[in-house]
Amino acid sequence: MQKVISFSREVVIELKKVTWPKRNEVINYLGLVIAISAIIASFVGIIDFSLTKGFEKLLIN
């Protein structure tokens, strides 16, 4: 049990050393992540749609 308490104290000490990002930075990074995710999702969607239509034409003919 002593090891768990010691570990918890060390975690708290280390977390106090962390330089946390400012609110504006978090909002900017969040916007960037959402934008990149939307771009990648669109790209994958277009590829999926194109391949689906291509295979449908191959199978129908």
Number of C-alpha atoms within 10 A of each C-alpha: 6 7 8 9 10 10 12 12 12 12 11 10 11 10 11 10 8 8 7 10 9 8 9 9 11 12 12 11 12 12 12 12 12 12 12 12 12 12 12 12 12 12 12 12 12 12 12 12 11 12 12 12 12 11 10 11 10 9 8 6 5
